[in-house]
Amino acid sequence: MLPDIVGIKEIVERAGLSWSGDTYPEVIGRGESNLNMRLTADSGEQLNLRIGRRGDASQRSLAHECWAISQLPDAMKVRVHAKDLSGAVLGQPFILLDYVQGEVRERWSAAMLKQQSTCLALLHHRVYTSTDLASYEADGEIGDSSGGACRIDLREKFEQAVTYWQARIQGDGDFALARALLPVIREFVTQRNPLLLSLKHFHLVHGDLHKYNILSDRGRFRFIDWESAHIGDAALDLAKLVWPVATYWQEEISESGLLAYIHCYCEAKEITREGDIAALVERVDAWMVFTMYFDMIYHRTQIPGDASGRQRFTVESIERYLAQRFALSSSIMARNDE
């Protein structure tokens, strides 16, 4: 349900601005978690009204998003003009942000990837310690922590995600390939896990940096949608935009192109030791396979309600790649498509 004009006017006034209400705000995004509307204040300022759609869960996610935005480097700052997480004004929690101008790039050249890697390096400029990570894991933000140090355990995250999906997927059917891949992906994650466990420095990670969360604006890239942001491994952000296979959300890239992209990032971050670069490449690969596996499952659950075909295209692309990479038989693929 869209908010009424009276409620929107109250929100804008809370931000110390005015809005005539002559033109109803434009709906610019309607996702699972949030409704986004663009409005222009009487001063000409462009604003994004972001309204939660999941009740109490939206209270937490929007509060977390405000925290993540507060951690951004100055060159990436987005102002939060007003917020009400209680739902008292609209009946739903909201935040009022700067509207981020720009357009989505459907295709990514090597030059664009190089520029985007520089933006990522800026996002990852601040270094957090394992104690910061422990505080974040406990409270959802950085503060005083009595819990000591903390590590990123990819195997633990994997098992948590497996448990989540096993509770929601009934029977075998369409998920035969996911079940067949489970032991080999588990072994892959286990082998890569020491790289994650050994990390001592962490960064603010966007967490969902596919091409539709990156806008191109007058020669620079701007990131949007910070609800998945967290303190973690910077390699995750490098593992989200380009893959060895095309999906609706990811651009296809060759192995040499992916390495070039990572090396551009290392140059911008002034990572020069060969061992550090090699470890980053392996962590990017680990996060990529991890993300692919669970995206494959999630998007398959979305196929019945998707008339566009983008979910099926994404699922089938990931399935082909993972089946080939981990040498699963064609009979399992056929069973999965029955």
C-alpha positions in Angstrom: 0.0 0.0 0.0 1.4 3.4 -1.0 1.7 6.2 1.6 -0.7 9.1 1.4 0.4 12.7 0.7 -0.2 13.9 4.3 2.2 11.3 5.6 4.9 12.1 3.0 4.6 15.8 3.8 5.2 15.1 7.5 8.3 13.0 6.6 9.8 15.8 4.4 9.1 18.4 7.1 10.9 16.2 9.7 13.9 16.5 7.4 13.7 20.3 7.6 12.5 20.6 4.0 9.1 21.3 2.3 7.2 19.5 -0.4 4.1 20.9 -2.1 2.6 17.5 -2.9 1.5 18.6 -6.4 3.0 15.5 -8.0 2.9 12.2 -6.3 6.3 10.6 -5.8 7.6 8.1 -8.5 7.9 4.5 -7.5 11.4 3.6 -8.6 11.8 0.1 -7.0 9.5 -2.5 -5.4 11.6 -5.3 -4.0 11.0 -8.0 -1.5 12.2 -5.9 1.4 11.6 -2.3 0.5 9.5 0.1 -1.6 11.5 3.0 -3.0 10.0 6.3 -4.1 11.7 9.4 -5.6 10.4 12.8 -4.7 11.6 16.3 -5.3 11.5 18.8 -2.4 10.5 22.4 -3.1 14.1 23.3 -2.9 14.8 21.0 -5.9 16.6 18.4 -3.7 16.1 14.8 -4.9 15.1 12.4 -2.2 14.6 8.6 -1.9 11.8 7.5 0.5 12.7 3.9 1.4 9.8 2.1 3.1 10.1 -1.3 4.7 7.7 -4.0 3.6 8.5 -6.7 6.2 7.3 -5.3 9.6 9.7 -5.9 12.5 12.3 -7.4 10.1 12.3 -4.0 8.2 12.8 -2.1 11.5 16.0 -4.1 11.9 17.2 -4.0 8.3 16.6 -0.2 7.9 18.3 0.5 11.2 21.2 -1.6 10.0 21.3 0.2 6.7 21.5 3.5 8.5 24.5 2.2 10.5 26.2 0.9 7.3 25.7 4.3 5.6 27.3 6.0 8.6 30.4 3.9 8.0 30.9 5.0 4.4 34.0 7.1 3.5 33.2 10.8 2.9 33.5 10.5 -0.9 30.6 7.9 -0.8 28.4 9.5 1.9 24.7 9.4 1.5 22.7 11.6 3.9 19.8 10.1 6.0 17.5 13.1 6.2 14.8 11.5 8.4 13.7 8.1 9.7 11.0 6.4 11.7 11.6 2.8 12.5 8.5 2.5 14.7 6.0 2.8 11.9 4.2 5.6 13.7 4.0 8.0 10.7 3.3 5.7 7.8 2.3 2.5 9.5 5.6 1.0 8.2 9.2 1.9 9.0 11.0 4.2 6.6 14.2 6.1 6.0 14.5 9.3 3.8 17.8 9.4 1.9 19.5 11.3 -0.7 18.4 10.1 -4.2 21.4 8.6 -5.9 21.6 9.6 -9.6 22.8 7.3 -12.3 22.0 4.4 -14.7 22.6 0.7 -14.6 25.3 -0.6 -17.0 24.1 -3.9 -18.6 27.6 -4.5 -20.1 30.9 -4.1 -18.4 34.1 -3.3 -20.3 37.6 -3.8 -18.9 38.0 -0.1 -18.4 34.7 0.1 -16.5 35.8 -2.8 -14.3 39.0 -1.0 -13.6 37.2 2.1 -12.5 34.7 0.1 -10.4 37.7 -1.7 -8.7 39.0 1.7 -7.6 35.6 2.5 -6.1 35.7 -0.8 -4.2 39.2 0.0 -2.9 37.8 3.3 -1.6 34.9 1.5 0.1 37.3 -1.0 1.7 39.8 1.7 2.8 39.0 1.6 6.5 40.5 -1.4 8.3 38.6 -3.2 11.1 40.2 -5.6 13.6 39.0 -9.0 14.7 37.7 -7.3 17.9 35.6 -4.9 15.7 34.3 -8.0 13.9 33.4 -9.6 17.2 31.5 -6.5 18.3 29.7 -6.3 14.9 28.7 -10.0 15.1 27.3 -9.5 18.6 25.5 -6.2 18.2 25.2 -5.5 14.4 27.6 -2.5 14.7 31.0 -1.5 15.9 31.3 -0.6 19.6 32.9 -1.8 22.8 33.2 -5.6 22.8 33.9 -7.9 25.7 33.8 -11.0 23.5 37.4 -10.7 22.3 38.5 -11.5 18.8 36.4 -13.1 16.1 37.0 -14.9 12.8 35.2 -15.5 9.5 34.3 -19.2 9.4 33.1 -19.9 5.8 32.4 -23.6 6.6 30.1 -22.5 9.5 28.3 -20.0 7.3 27.9 -22.8 4.7 26.3 -25.2 7.2 24.0 -22.5 8.5 22.8 -21.8 5.0 22.4 -25.5 4.2 20.3 -26.0 7.4 18.1 -23.0 6.4 17.4 -24.3 3.0 16.9 -27.9 4.0 14.1 -26.8 6.3 12.4 -25.0 3.4 12.8 -27.4 0.5 10.5 -30.4 0.6 11.4 -33.6 -1.3 14.0 -33.9 -4.1 12.5 -32.9 -7.4 13.9 -29.7 -8.9 16.7 -29.6 -6.3 18.4 -32.9 -7.3 21.5 -31.1 -8.6 21.8 -29.0 -5.4 21.7 -32.2 -3.4 24.2 -33.9 -5.7 26.5 -30.9 -5.4 26.3 -30.6 -1.7 29.1 -32.9 -0.7 31.6 -31.6 -3.3 30.8 -27.9 -2.5 31.1 -28.7 1.2 34.5 -30.2 0.6 35.5 -27.2 -1.5 34.4 -24.7 1.2 36.3 -26.8 3.8 39.5 -26.7 1.8 39.3 -22.9 1.3 38.2 -22.1 4.9 41.7 -21.7 6.4 42.1 -18.7 4.1 39.2 -17.0 5.8 40.0 -18.2 9.3 43.5 -16.7 9.0 42.2 -13.2 8.1 43.2 -10.5 10.7 41.9 -7.4 8.9 38.4 -6.7 7.8 36.4 -4.1 5.9 33.0 -2.7 5.3 31.5 -4.9 2.7 28.5 -4.0 0.5 27.5 -7.7 0.4 25.3 -7.6 -2.7 27.3 -5.8 -5.3 25.7 -7.1 -8.5 25.3 -4.8 -11.5 21.8 -3.5 -10.5 23.2 -2.1 -7.3 25.9 0.0 -9.1 24.9 3.2 -10.9 27.0 5.0 -13.5 26.8 8.8 -13.0 28.9 11.3 -15.1 32.0 9.1 -15.3 31.9 7.6 -11.8 30.2 4.7 -10.2 27.9 4.9 -7.1 26.7 2.0 -5.0 23.2 1.7 -3.7 21.1 -0.6 -1.5 23.2 -1.2 1.7 20.9 -3.6 3.5 23.4 -6.5 3.1 26.4 -4.4 4.2 28.5 -5.8 7.0 32.0 -6.0 8.4 33.7 -8.9 6.7 36.0 -10.1 3.9 36.5 -7.6 1.0 36.8 -10.5 -1.4 33.1 -11.0 -1.2 32.4 -7.8 -3.1 34.9 -8.8 -5.8 33.0 -12.1 -6.1 29.5 -10.6 -6.9 29.7 -8.6 -10.0 31.4 -10.8 -12.7 31.3 -14.6 -13.0 32.7 -17.1 -15.4 29.1 -17.5 -16.5 26.4 -14.9 -17.3 23.2 -14.6 -15.2 20.6 -11.9 -15.1 22.5 -10.2 -12.3 26.2 -11.1 -13.2 28.2 -10.2 -16.3 30.2 -13.1 -17.8 34.0 -12.7 -17.7 36.9 -14.9 -18.8 39.4 -16.2 -16.2 42.0 -13.8 -17.5 39.5 -10.9 -17.3 38.6 -11.8 -13.7 42.3 -11.9 -12.7 42.9 -8.5 -14.4 39.9 -7.1 -12.4 41.3 -8.4 -9.1 44.8 -7.1 -10.0 43.3 -3.6 -10.7 41.7 -3.7 -7.3 45.1 -4.8 -5.7 46.8 -1.9 -7.4 44.2 0.6 -6.1 44.5 -0.9 -2.6 48.3 -1.0 -2.8 48.4 -4.7 -2.3 51.8 -5.7 -3.7 52.9 -9.0 -2.1 52.4 -11.9 -4.5 51.3 -14.1 -1.6 48.6 -11.6 -0.6 47.3 -11.3 -4.1 47.2 -15.0 -4.6 45.3 -15.5 -1.3 42.8 -12.8 -2.4 42.2 -14.6 -5.8 41.5 -17.8 -3.9 39.1 -16.1 -1.5 37.3 -14.5 -4.4 36.9 -17.9 -5.9 35.6 -19.4 -2.6 33.0 -16.7 -2.2 32.0 -17.0 -5.8 31.3 -20.7 -5.6 29.6 -20.2 -2.2 27.3 -17.5 -3.6 26.6 -19.4 -6.8 25.5 -22.5 -4.9 23.0 -20.7 -2.7 21.8 -18.3 -5.4 21.1 -21.4 -7.5 18.8 -22.7 -4.8 17.2 -19.4 -4.0 16.4 -18.5 -7.6 15.0 -22.0 -8.3 12.5 -21.3 -5.5 11.5 -18.1 -7.4 10.9 -19.7 -10.8 7.2 -20.5 -10.3 6.3 -16.9 -9.8 8.6 -15.4 -12.4 7.0 -14.8 -15.8 10.1 -12.9 -17.1 12.4 -16.0 -17.3 15.2 -14.3 -15.6 15.1 -16.7 -12.6 15.2 -19.8 -14.8 18.0 -18.3 -17.0 20.1 -17.6 -13.9 19.5 -21.0 -12.3 20.3 -22.9 -15.5 23.5 -20.9 -16.1 24.8 -21.6 -12.6 23.8 -25.3 -12.8 25.7 -25.8 -16.0 28.8 -24.1 -14.6 28.9 -25.9 -11.3 28.1 -29.3 -12.8 30.9 -28.9 -15.3 33.4 -27.5 -12.7 32.7 -30.2 -10.2 32.3 -32.9 -12.9 28.8 -34.1 -12.2 27.2 -36.5 -14.7 24.8 -35.5 -17.3 22.2 -37.9 -15.9 22.0 -35.8 -12.7 21.5 -32.7 -14.8 18.7 -34.4 -16.8 17.0 -35.6 -13.6 17.1 -32.0 -12.3 15.3 -30.7 -15.4 12.5 -33.3 -15.3 
